[in-house]
Amino acid sequence: MTSQKYFEEAWKNRKLVGGALKAAHVRPDYHLYEDLLQEGVILYAEMLCKLDGQKTRTEIDKLSFKKLLWHIIDTLRREQRVCERNTTIDKAYDLGEAAAWDNLVALKNEAKKLSQLEQVILFEHLLEKKTITQLVEECGVPRITLKRLKKQLLGKLRAVMEQ
């Protein structure tokens, strides 16, 4: 367990955490900045506790900076995956309107015309909420290709809905 002494030391040297955030290109106006800063201070305190007496303070700071940077990048990647997972088909069309049935019929007809990959994106990603990463693993298609096809598919669906 990390003692209060290490938390106080970490808080006094929170510029190290701020530097790691800056190195990861996280700006202070980012909505998770404060959370990342607090997590960073806690992680830094744990590193101080773990390595106290084993290494010099300079070495501890260097190792902590690297660990903080990797932790921040990992957290940002997780956040990106969550945002990707929450991409909803609502951006393509809105079935809650009065013309929902006409839209549904038009979409059903359009779905028959789609390529195999476009159908996978429509049904598995947009409707079943599978991530692009999962589809990359399942289909063996590059991520950038799936993202490009998704963008094109959403454009097609918008065009069908506007008719």
Order of alpha helices (4+ residues) and beta strands (2+ residues): alpha-alpha-alpha-alpha-alpha-alpha-alpha-alpha
